[in-house]
Amino acid sequence: MISHSRDHRIARAPSRSTVNRNTRRWRTAIAGVLAAVVLPLAAGPALADDDPTEAVQAKTEAEVLQQLDKEDKAVYWVRLKDQANLLAAQQATDKVAKAEAVYAAKTQTAELTQKNLIALLDREQAEYESFWIVNMVKVIGDTATLERIAELPEVAAIEADDEIAIDMPEPGKDEPSVNAVEWNISAVNAPRVWTDLGVKGEGIVVANLDSGVDHTHPAVKSKYRGLNADGSYSHAYNFFDATGLCTGGVPCDNNGHGTHTMGTMVGEDGANQIGVAPGAKWIAAKGCGSSNCAREHLLAAGQWIAAPTDANGQNPRPDLAPDAVNNSWGADTVDLWYTQIVDSWVAAGIFPSFAIGNAGSSCGTAGSPGVYQQSYASGGFDSAGNVYASSSRGPGINGDIKPDISAPAVNVRSSLPGGGYGSKTGTSMATPHTTATVALIWSYSPALRGNLAETRALLDQTALDVNNVTCGGTAADNNVWGQGKLDTYAAVSMAPHGPTGILAGKATSGGEPLSGVTLNIEGPIKRSVVTGADGTYESKNLSVGDYTITAIKFGYETATMTATVLENETVTKDIALTAAPSGKVSGTVRSRAGVAAGAAITVTGTPVTATTDDEGRYDLTLPLGDYSLQIASPDLCAADATKAISVTGDITADVNLADRVDSYGYTCTAGEEPWVEGTDPVTLTGDSTTATFTLPFTFNLYGTPYTSGRIGVNGGIVFNGTALGSTNVAIPATGTPNAALYALWDDLYLDADSGVYTRVTGTSPRRTYVVEYRNAAFYSPRTARLSFEVLLGEDGSIGFRYKDIDPTVSRETGDQATIGIENHTGTVAFQYSLNKPALSDGLSIDFKPTKTGILYGTVTDANDGEAVAGATVTVKSGETVAGTVTTLADGTYAAQYPAGDYQVELAAPHYESTTKTVTLEGAGVSEGSAALRTGAVAASLDNLEVVVPVAQTRTRTLELSNPGLGTAFTVEGATPWLTLTPATGNLATGGTTTLTLGIDTSAAERGTILETTLVVTSESGRTPTISIPVKVIVPAYQAAIDSASSTSSVDAAGDTWYQDRAYTTTTGVGYLGNTSTKSTSRTIAGTDNQKVYRTNRQGMYEYRFDNVPNGTYTVELGFAEVEETKANKRVFDVLIEDAEVLPNLDIALKVGTYAAHTRTFTTEVTDGQLNVRFVSSAGKPLVNAIRVTERSDK
């Protein structure tokens, strides 16, 4: 049942005899208006209320005002006070006259009373839509418009716009049928009506206001009033889509609910006897989408039921209104908003059949509109005769008994969109039994047609009483069962019928009995019978009078005769038919996969059918003439076909089935491709859960790229972040999920014996991501299991694989599943199958986009050959940009575009862009890779640290090199104490440039640190900027001694080394101990300061530095053996500030002779004196250089 929930309702009180009216004041007022039959129209011009604020508050529902507080505009409904006078309809004697009187009164009232309102809305340029059947106008307007509307005295109320959510029926299971008749059909005794009373609903039209109907379903197709004799369709006046979801004006059902309820009313297809009144015709109004019903859609659909319109919604024809309308939808509360619709139907002689709801088992749960007194509401029971547990209970408004009657509601098997069948549970399923029973009553007793009071009485009086007074009432009429169980045979047989007789006879051709002849009998009543195998026919309970009998059988010329039926007599009328000249039509049906065995061939407007054999051949015989062959492909990847033929004798008509192609260009191929086993387990168990995954490549689906998604327990992969619910629907559908691959969208369950595994196979650009569902179970029955998998191709391909399918278990064959692929908006999809046994063990289904191809490539750096992430790929067709994509971390990209020639521009910041010309073919993969050229500027230094005493200068150099593409460069970071030359320039490929850095500490203070950062900028893709920190230390103290030297010198770095001297308290700096010096003219390895390292002092035990400010210092020590000294001959320790820093130093052992050994240490001075001591173990200690520097940065 479709359920509706509103905040403003009449809540049920505990007592069955009272109703708690706690709604707003205007709700109560409206209820009174609706109860009135005749109301005078306003006379004279409209007068404005004095206080518009008071009018708004009095007339406007709070929800509307709250919405306007938040937004500029709101959607609201304006209800007019005056209602039509339906007295003329009540006095009319036949149904057509009643319907026309309702239409005339309602439209006249709406035109007169809405005149001022519509004029106001036109002036305000507001959006609006008028509904004559309820005298309401839907408005999209702002606060100012609402205030003006509220001032109009003819306006009764301004109401909020509410939606109705579809409460999906419970899944059912198939129950045993008898002679192809479903249990529920037998339970109401409908077959006895067909056999004993000879009626199946002929001459009666039923409708449903629901989610639509699949008009091509074999069980309901021939019952559709819009089906023409030649097999074409006329949907005008026969189908109405208030939602706008059906395309091309063709009936649709994107929920399945409406197709199911229609099947229970009229369905019949060979072994599937699912309908109560299979002789009735049907029309339908779609007032609900896939998951909800907008208020305006339900009103528009209800209005159309009263007066069907043409395809453009114009030229209403109340004379074409149905006899009964099935409403398997409603709210779980009492709300009077739909009463005027029901009242209009009743006045027009349309039987209003409603579901009571699925909110039981508590008392007081009956919902609207079924709870209305004028609605005839059905509760439900199961095949064991027990009440359906969730069937809503009464009492109704003012203590009325509700439901009115009960009908089969549990495990009701009926038609589903796509040609399949399925069982559902709910009072939605019960209601069409009651609606169809009305059709049988009126077919059997035409005098009752449109007489709702007597029809309701028949249903009530013949129902089988069930005693259950737990919610009030009596044994014969209570709030659980209503009047009791529906007995269709009893109700029909009790209908007044008048004197009757029997018409019987035999049809022959050439003297032989002719079976299958349809005899249309028209007179006081209409009947239709078909001759049996022996050619005989019999029509019982025909009202006495004169009849015309028309005998029709395809392949024979139509014959006509007349007969007079007499009371209590059997009138015999035999009829002979002449065979029409005919020819043999034969041919072969093929598809891309080869010959099409099992293709079903029908001939439009005829009963002739054929099925191709294993070689794809067929033969059929047709009378001479022009025909249209309809070929239903057995291959779900091939499209059905139509072929026009002209039979002038024996002819050959071969048929080639084209591929099925969705509007984006996807096709499919069914075969037996090998299974690909998953290897990496995914944590995914239970019911309706998901697990996220990340792809190692870009996967394109309907032109949208994805790199991650969700694996759903219920048999599919979704890319838009939503979950895959347990209830499948037809695709495309704008409701979520969307952007999905539905390998087996069904209610599945993953337990301890199940698993999901992934795997990546292949190499770029044809890698495949495998998602394997292993030994998956169904939620019910849990014993049914199968394995299937999804293959996502980097090349845009999609594959489904299936195994371990038991063909005897219908659930495993996909008979309750959706299989296919869908785009991200739910507007385009390739539906392979829907609720159809389409799966077999070893089946593979592969999808490919024939109109588009995959453009892929890798963008790399021409210098190092590594990936360039974030590169922009612009794809153009001429001057038109087809799209842009960005490379991933590995430098790859992939995008899907229509087949054709493209210019592919590949660019990245600081790289030279390039353009490639690429041709894409449908379902193909084309490469557009590039190695982008760029500079590769590098600096010789990562950082620069220089010690420069105050008021001194130093010069340093920095080399820039560029093995890459030639580029300009700039260097920033110069300061008053740091100059650099040059600051700009060009670096050719392979070129170098030396920067000169000048440092001047003249303005600096002792003990400070000067810092800056040099920033080298160039068009180098990897390093467009190079940052080189520069630190200049201006020490508070520095002493640099060239040991054993009697003169000072300046080294290559510009640092001064002072002559050595013995320590005295006067000098404050020098060595202590009996010493000697050594020198050499040989080159000292490991240093460019030969002057310092060619001499050393030996034998001292200390170097002392006085007047050293307390703080942190570095002590640099330089050693070199300047004579042939062997290892172990000179070994000594070095201590700084009494801390041993170099134990057992053996220079010859460490670096050899004539080689520099330099060590730097950091120490703290706390007493104003720094001491470096030398303790010998063997030979004399030596030192070549000592430099002490204050370092506040250490």
C-alpha positions, 0 to 999 in steps of 0.5 A: 500500500502507498502510505501518507503521513501528515502532521495535521490530522484527526487523531483517534480517541480511545473510545470508538464512538468519539473523535478527538479533533485536535487539528487547527481551527480551519481543518475543522471548518473545512470538514464542515464544508466538505460535508455539505452537498449544496453551498451557494456561490458568492454574490457580487464583487469580492470584499477584502478583509480589514486586517490582512495579518489576521486573515493570514493567521486564520487561514494559513497552515503554520507549515506554509508560514514556516517555509516562507520564513526560511525561503523566498517562496513556498508551495501552498494550496488555496482552498475555495469556500464554495463547492459545487451543487451535485444534485443533478448528478444524484438525480441522473439515472445512468452512469454517463449522465451522472459523470457528465453532471459532476463534470459540469457542476464542478468546472462551473463552480471552479470557474466562477469561484476561482476567477478573482484568485486567478486574476490576482495570481496573473497580476502577481505573475505567480506560478499556479495550477487549478484543480476543478474537482476540489476547487483548489489552486496550487500556488508557488508564491511569496509572502506578499502574494499569500497575504493578498490571497488570504484577503479574498473572502472566497478563500477558505484555507491555505494549506501546505504541500505534502508528499505521500511516501510509498509504503512498499508491500511486504515480499511474498512467496508463491503458494500452490495454485489449482488448474493455474488459478491462484489461491486468492482467486479461488478464495473469493470464488471468482472461478464459479462466476466465470463458469456458472454465471458466464461472466468475467467482467465484460463491458466494464472498465476498471482503473487504478490510481497507482504507480502506473502499469506495464501495458505490455505485460502479457497478463494485462495487455489484451485487457487494456482499453487503449489496445487497438484491433491492429495491435497499436495503442491509443493512450489518450483517454486511457492512461494518464501520467500526473508525475511526468516520469513516463516518456513519450506518452507511453504507460510505465510503472517504475515501482511495480505496485500498479502493475501488480494490482492491475493484474489482480483485477484483470490479469490472465495469461495461459497458466497465469490466472491471476485476475478476478475479472479477466473480461473487464477492460482497464485504464490507469492514472499514474499518481505516484512515482518510485517512492512517493506521491505528490499531493498535486499528482494525486489530485490530478490523477483523481480529477482525470479518473472523473473525466479522462483527457487526451494526450495533452490533458485537454478535452475531458470526456466524463463519458469515458470515466471508468466504472470502478477505481482501485486505490491501493494507497493511503495514509495511516492517519485520518485526513480529510483532504481527499474527500472531495475527490471521493465524493465526486467519484461517488456522485459520478457513479464510480465505485471508490475502492480503497485499501484500509492500510498496513498499520495493524494490528492495533485498533484505531489504525485505519487510514485515509482515504479508506477510513472515509465513510464514502470509501469502500475499504478492504482489509486482508487475510491469508490462505489459511483464512486468518486475518493479515497481521498488519491489516489496519483496524477500525474504528473509523470516523465517528465510530464507523465500522472499518474496514468494510470487507476483507479480501486475500492480502498475503502472498498474492501472486500477480504481474510485475513490470517486464513480463514477470510475476511475483508475490506481494503482501499487503492490503494493497493486494486485497483491494483489487479483489473487491474492485474486480468483484464490482466489475463482475457484479455490474457485468452480470447485472447491468442495471446496477452499473453506477448504483453504488448503494445497492452494490455496497449492500450486495458486497456487505450482505454476501460477505462471510462473517468472521467474529472478532470484536477485539476492536469493537463491532459485532460478530457480523460487522466488526473493526477487524474484518468489516462485513467479513470475507469477500465472496465474489460468487455470492455477491454476483449471483445475488445481483438482480438479473431479470428473466434469462435464457441460454444461447448455445450452438456449434461453430464449424468450417467445411462441416468440421467443428471449429474451436477457438471461435470468439462469439461476441453476443450483443443485446440487452447485455454483452457477453463473449464466449469461445468455442471449445475443442468440439466447436460448441459454445454456451452462454448462460444467464443472458437477459431475454431479448434480441441479440446479434452474434458475431463469430470471429476467428483469425484465418476465417471470414467473420460471420454474423447472425441474430438470435432471440433469447427466451426465458428459461429456454436454450436457444441453439444457433450454429454458425459456419465460418469460411477459411480465408485464402492464406500463404506460408511465411518462413524465415530465419532470425539472427542476431550478432551472436548468431542464429536466434533460437527460441525467438517468439514471433507474434503477428500484430492483431492476430493470434498467430505465433511461432517460435524459432527452432535451434537453427533460428527458423520459423514457419507460420501461415497467414491469410493473404494481406499486410501484417507486422511481425513482432519478434521478441529476442531470446537474447536479452542483448538483442533488441526486439524487432518489427518487420512489415510483410505482405502475404500474397502467397508463400514468402520468405521473411528473414529477420536480423535483430539489432543490438539493444543500445541504450541512449548513451550507446551501451550494448551487451553480449551474453555468453560463457566467458571464463570466471575470474577468481577474487583473491583479496577478502573484503570485510562485508557481511550481514544484510544491506551493508556496504564496503568501500573500495578504491580503484587502482585506475579510473573507471568510466561509467556513462562518461563519468570517471570514478576512482572509488565506490561501495560494494553492496551486500544486495548484489551491486556496486554503487559509485555515488556514495549511497547504499543498495537497498533490499527492494529492487526497481526497474531502471532507469529510476531517478531515485537512489542509488544510481551510478551503479552496476547491478549484477544481481540487485536482490535481497541478499545476505552474506553469512559466515559461508559467504564472502566478497573478494577483489582482485586486479588483473591485466596491465594498463590500459586494460586492467580489470578490477574484480569484485567476486560475491562467493556463495552469497545467500538470499535473505529468504530463502537462506538455502538458495545460494549462488556466486557472481562477480562484477568486472570493472575494466579500465577500458570502460568495459563491464562484465557480470559472471554467474555460477553455481546457479540451480535452474530449479530455484527460481530466485537464483535465476534472477526472477526477483532481481534487477540486472543492468547498469545505470548512469549517475542521474538515473535517467539512462540505463541498460536494463538487462532483465527485471524480475525475469529468470534470465540467469543460468550457470556459467552465464556471462554478460559483458557491456561496452559503450559502442558510441564512446571510447576511452581516452587514456594516457600517462603524463611524465616529466621529460627529464626524469621520466617520472609521473606528473600528477595534477596535469590538465588534459583538455580534450577538444573537438575543433574549437569545442571543449569536450571535457577536461581531466586531471592526471592521478598520482601516477600520472595517468588519466582516463576519460570517456568521450563520443567516438571521433577525432580530438585534439588533446592538450596536455599541460602542467604548471611550469611545463611546456604544453603539447597537443596530440591528435587522437581518434576515438572509436566506439568501445575502443581505447586510444592513447594520448600520452606525453613527456612534457619538457621543462627546466631542471634547475638545480643549485649547488648548495642546499644551504649556506652558513658563514661565520663573519666577525663584525665589520668584515666581508666575505664572498661566496658563490652558488652555482645554478645548473640546468640539464632540462629545457632552457628557462629564465630564472630569478633569485630573490632574498638579497638584504642590506648585508647580502648582495647577489649577482646576477639576480636574473638570467637564462639557463640554456639546456646544459648551461650553468651560472655562478651567483656571487654572494657578498656578505658585509657585517659592518652594520651588525652587532657582535653576537647576532645572527643574520638570516635570509632565504634565497629563492630561485624561481624558474620554469622547472616542473619538479622544482619551480622554486628552490629555497636556500637558507642563508645564515651569517653568524656575527660572533661576540668572540672569535680567535683563529690560530695557525699553530706554529706560524709566525705570521697571519694569513687569509684563507680562500674563504676570506677568514683570517688565521693569526700567528701562534704565540705562547700564552701569557696573562698579557696576551690572554691567548696561546699555548702552554708547555715545552713545545716544538714545531714541524713543517713541510713543503709537501701538499696536505691532502683533504684541505685547500688551506695548505698554509695552515696545515703544513705546520704544526706545534707539538708537545703543548699540554694546553691552549688557553683563551682568556676573557671569553664571554660566557656562552656557547662556543664551537672549537674547530681543531685541525690536525696533520702529520707533516712527517713520516710518523707511523701509527701508534707512535703518536697517541693523545687525548683532547679535552675541552673545558675538562670534557674529553672530546677526542680519546686516543687520537692517532692521526696516522692511524686515522687519516695517514700522514700528510692528510688533514683531519678536522674536528669541530666541537661545541662547548659551554664557557661559564668562567670567562676562560676556554681551555683546550688540553692535550694529554699524551699516551705516546709521542708528543701531541700536536695541533695545526689549527685552533679556531674558537667562535662564539655561537649563540645559535647553537 
